[in-house]
Amino acid sequence: NGKEPIFNISAPDFSNEVQVSKGQNLSLVGTISDDVDLDEIIITIEEEHDHKNNSGLLFSYDEDLPGSSDSSFDLSTVTIPIPGDAETGRYELRISAKDSDGNYGQFTADIHIM
């Protein structure tokens, strides 16, 4: 159908371990772009190795983009709060994007909540 959405995340640097303190926000800097039209953005943070149920889901964001020419989405517009009572440990950040042609793109990274 075409090309899947493209992720360009400049901060934090996911090539190194990303640590986030409880009670703080995880701030993303970057964009998701598409050659046609972005239709939906989903961002989740869940405990690693807990994909079988939602008990380990720490954060969930799901936005439908209503326009027909949304070729870019600014990730810095999403606030990702880390609860103060979150369990210390490793979590998976997953960002998914779907365009109006039905193409999916996905970005995953590990974060360490302390």
Buried (B, 14 or more C-beta within 10 A) or exposed (E): EEEBBBBEBEEBEBEEEBEBEEEBEBEBEBBBBBEBBBBBBBBBBBBEEBEEEEEBEBBEEEEEBEEEEBBEBEBEEBEBEBEEEBEEEEBBBBBBBBBBBEBEBEBEBEBEBE
